[in-house]
Amino acid sequence: MVKAVDVTIAVLLLIPLVALLAIPTYNMINPNLGGISFFYWYQLLWMPLGALLYYIAAVLWEKKDKEEKKAARPSRTSRSRGKRRR
């Protein structure tokens, strides 16, 4: 079953991909930033942004993984009820 966290992680990972694959949206010289054309500084801007989005997605993934492992473990009370005393 697809959960909201899974969709959020996918969107966070797809944002930089889509932003950088949409080349016609940033294929221009102006505006310049410190003598660097928009085409180059836009791509350089996505390096830290992409890393930040990846980090957020990784934190969400780890949190989701811990919750799933915790839910999959049987509780102590249910394990002790199944055992027979001798």
Secondary structure, 3 states (H helix, E strand, C coil): CCCHHHHHHHHHHHHHHHHHHCHHHCCCCCCCECCECHHHHHHHHHHHHHHHHHHHHHHHHHHHHHHHHHHHCCCHHHHHHHCCCC
